[in-house]
Each structure stands twice: as structure tokens, then as C-alpha cells.
Amino acid sequence: MIALDPLVKTWSDLDSANLGGRVVVKEDDGDRHLTRQGQERKQQLLDHAAELFAERGYAETRVIDIVRSAGVAKGLFYWYFENKEAVFKELIERTRLTMRKQQQSAIDATANPLVRLRQGTEASIRFMGEHRRLYSLTDFETLGPQLTKLLRAGGDVHAGDTARHIEAGIADGLIREDDPLMLAWGVVGTVSSFSQLHRTGRIDRPLEELASFAGRFVVRSLAASDEIAAGSEGGPAQGLVGLSAALSGSGATTSVLRAETL
């Protein structure tokens, strides 16, 4: 199993929040030493940097561009950040944590592993679509080894978490028996590919419709049978009823109905 990045906690470790449209997350240890005004000023720099990175690209955005857009002195930028790379790194880390909070909010903790995987997939597609400008940076630009490593770390954590729930689904007889990590990378690839195709215009569907399709696609790809897949494609209540009927003749363990958190 892939070890969790300490900067990327599991869905169940995160506090729920009304996040709105900005990339905002609970203050880290460094932010706790800032005054409220300081935290707001740092967030202002992050917001303007995100806009410029999306409009111009990472390579074409300079520190002076960020401070001019934010209307602050250049010295203030260096009070909060060492350089432009540090800004981008914090944006990625905060975006990652914000997405996992939204995943947690979307997932029914009482649902079985297959339903939770569908809900997590749908939440990921929605989030990446709503923040497509920031995610578009990874489509066309080479970011250098350190930032590329940071981005890949997020995928590793996502795959590791997903594999854990696939293992639970296999144990419950809901997910076909195969290498859990390989199946998990299939889920990660589904989210990444559908999101990239959507934000580049090659998939022209409403975001909610795409999220629902991707969720069904993941369920159908993983489920041990068509009956189990059908029982996991609807809402939580419908899914449990459908699974009860499917499991009654499948020999799968009924422990799938117990409450678990992601």
C-alpha cells in the first residue's frame, strides 16, 4: 500500500466546510503565526497568482506580475513566499486538500465500498471541472521536476486510498478479484482523462452529466457482476436495496451493509 503524504489526509480525516469557489483550506502551522489580516493578504496573493497562472501559464508569470495584480509591494510577497515555485506548490497543496474536503462531503459514510467509490469519482470530476483553469496548467506546460513530483504525489495518494476501498469491496464480494492497486490506477486514470477531455472541449457535456457517467463507468468496471453494478449506480438508499437483492443470490458477505468511512 502506498503511504499517505502527510499533506494529503484521507477523506475521513478532514473537517467539513462550506468552501465556495476559492481555493481555501484550514490554516497550516505557518499560517497560525499570521494575524487575520496577514492570512487574508496571503490568500489574496494566492488568488491572484492562480488567476495569472491560468491565464498566462506558470512559466510566463513573474513575481512582479503577481504583486502588481494584487496591488501590493514586492517585499510583501517575499514575507509570505520564498519564490514563485513556493506559491504554486501551496496552491497545489491547498487545492488538493480542498478537493478531498468536497469528496468527504459528497460520500455517504454508511454506503458500501462500491457506492463510495462512485460518489468519490463524481465529486472529483465536479471539483476538477469547477477549477478547470488551475488544472489546465498541467495539460500543456512542463513545470519542472520538483513541481511535477508534487503533482504525481497527489495521484499516488489518490491511488493508494482508492486501492484500500477496492480491497474492502473485493473482500465483500462486490468488486471482481484483481490487483487492487492496478484497479485503483484505472479509477484515477478515469477521473483524470474525463476531466482533461472535458476542460479541453473534446467532451461537450454538462459537468454534472459527465460526473454521473464517470461514476457509472467506474462501478461497471469494478463490480463483480452486472446485478451488483446496477445496485450501486443509484443513490445510497437505492444502492443498498439493490445490493441486498443482488447479494441474496451471489454468496457475497452481507458485511457490505455495515457503516464505514473513507
N, C-alpha and C positions, 0 to 999 in steps of 0.2 A: 504493500500500500504506500502511496506517495504521502510523505509527511506534509502537514499543513504549514503553509507560510504563516508566521505569527502575525503578519499584517493583514491576512485574509482569514477571518474567523469563519466557522461553519455557520450556516443559516440559523441554527438554534441558539447560537451564542450572541446574536445581535439583538439590540433593543429595537422595537418597532418605532417608526417615526413617520410623521407626515412630511414628506421630503420636497414636494413641489417640483419645479423644473430644474432648479440649480443643483450642482454637484456639491452637496453639503453633508458633512458627517460629524459625529460627535468628536469633540476636541481630543487630539492626541496629547501625549505628555508634554511636548514642546508648546502646544497652544495653551495649556493650562497656566503657563507663566505669563501670558499676554493679558492685557486688560481687555474688557469687552470691545473697546474702540479698536484696540490692536488686532483682535480677532476679525473684526469687521473689515479693517483695512487689508489684512492678509487675504480674506475671502474676495475682496474687491480686485486685488491683483490676480488671483486665480481665475476669476470670472472673465476679466479682460484678456488674460493670456489664452484661455480656452477659445474665446471668440477669434483671436488673431491666429492661433494655430489652425483653427478650422478654415479660416478664410484664406490665409497665405501659405500654410504649411509650416511645419516645425523649423525647417532649415532657413526659410525666408523671414522668420520672425526674430527680431532682435530685442534685447532687453530694453533699449531706448523706445522701441515701438510699444512695448507693454506699459511702460511708465507714462508715456505720452497719452495713450488711450485711457489709462486710469486717472490721469491728471495729478500725478504725484511726482515728487523728486526722485531722481535715480538713486540717491543714497538710501531712501526709504525701502526701495526694492531689496537692497543688499542687507537691510536689517532683518528681513524675513527669509531671504533665499540666497544661497551661495552663488547660483548662476541659473541660466535658462533651463538647463537639464534638471535641476532640482525642482523647478516649477512644474515641468512636465511629469516628473516622477510623482510628485504629490498629487497632481491631477489624476493620474492613472490609479494611484492607491485609493484616493477618495472616491473615484468613480466606481472602482471595484467593490468597495465596502457599501456604497450606496445601492448598487445593484443587488447585493446579497441581502440587504435590508428589504428591498422590494420583493425579492424572491421569498423571503421568510413570510412577508405579509400575505403573499398570494397562495402559500401552501397550507393545506389543511393537515395539521399535525396528527389528526386521528385517521387519516387515509392510509391505504396500503402503499407499499413502495412504488408500484407501477403508476398509480394515480399521482403520487407526489412527484415522480419524475416528469409526468406530463405537465403538471402545474408549474414546476420549476422551469421547464423548457418554454412554456408560454410566457412566463414572467420575464425570462431572459430575452426573448425575441422582442417583447414590448419595450423593455428598457433600452436595448440597443437601437431600436427604431426611434425612440424618443430622444436619444442622444447620438443620433447618426452623424452629426457634424464632427464630434470628437472622435468617434470610432472610424470615421473616414480617413483619419490621418494614417491609419495602418494599411490602407488599401494601395496607396500609390507612392509612399515615401519610405526611404531607408533611414532608420532612426539611429543607427549605430549599435555596437554590441551591447552596451550597458542597458539602454532602453529596450532593445529587442529582448534581452534576457528577462527584464522586468515584465514585459508583456507575456512572454512564454510562461513565466512562473504562475501567472493567473490561470492559464489554461491547464497547467499541471495540477493546480489545486482543484479546479472545477472537475477535472477527470477523476482525481482521487476521491472527492466527495461523491461523485456520481457512481463510481465503482462500488462504494460502500453500500449504497442503496440498491444497486443491481444485485449484489451478493445477498442482501436480505430478500429480494424478490425471487432469486433462484432458490433459496432455502425454503421459501413458502410455496414453491411450485408455480409461481406466477410468471416468471421470466425463464426463457429457454436456457438450458445449461450451455455455457460457453465461457471463454475467458472474460471475467468481469471488467478488467481494465480495457481490453480491446473494445468491448461493447460500450464502455463509458466514452472512449475516444470517438466512437461513432455518434454518440449523443452530442458531444462537444462540437464535432465537425458539422452536424446538422444545424445546430444553432448558429455557428459561425458562418457557414455557407449561405443559409437562407437570409441571414441578416445582411451579409455583404451584397448578395444579389438584389435585395430589396432597396438598400440605400444607393446602389448604383443604377437603379431604374430597370434592371433586367427582369425583376418580378414586380409587376404592376398590380398589386392587390392592396386593399386596406390593411393596415398593420394588425388589427385585431383578427382579421380573417387569416392572415399569414401565421400569427401566433397559434391559432386554433389548428390550422393544418399541420404545423410543425409538431405540436403536441400529439396529434393523432398519428403522425408519421413515426414518432419515437415509440409510442405504445405498440403500434403494429410491428415495428422492427424488433421489439424486445419480447413481446408476450409469448408465453408458452403455447397458446392456442388462439384461434380466432374468437372463441367464446370468451376467454379471459380478456382479450383485447377489447371486445365490444363492451364488456362490463366496466372497463377502465377509461372509456372515452368520454363519458358524460360528466356531470357534476359529481361531487363527493357522495351524496346520498344515492344517486342513481348508480354510481360505480359500485358501492357496497352491495346494493340489492342484486345487481347483475353478477357480481363476483360470487355471491352466496349461491346463486343458481348454477354458475359455471363450476364452482368448486365441489358442489354436491356430487357430481359425477366424474370428477377428474382425479380424485385421490390426493389432491394437494392439501396441505395442512391448513386448518382454519385459523392458525395464529395470525394470518394476514389481517384479521379484523381487529387486532389489538392496536392500541394507540402508540404511535411512535413519533418522535420529532426528527426533523432533518438535522 
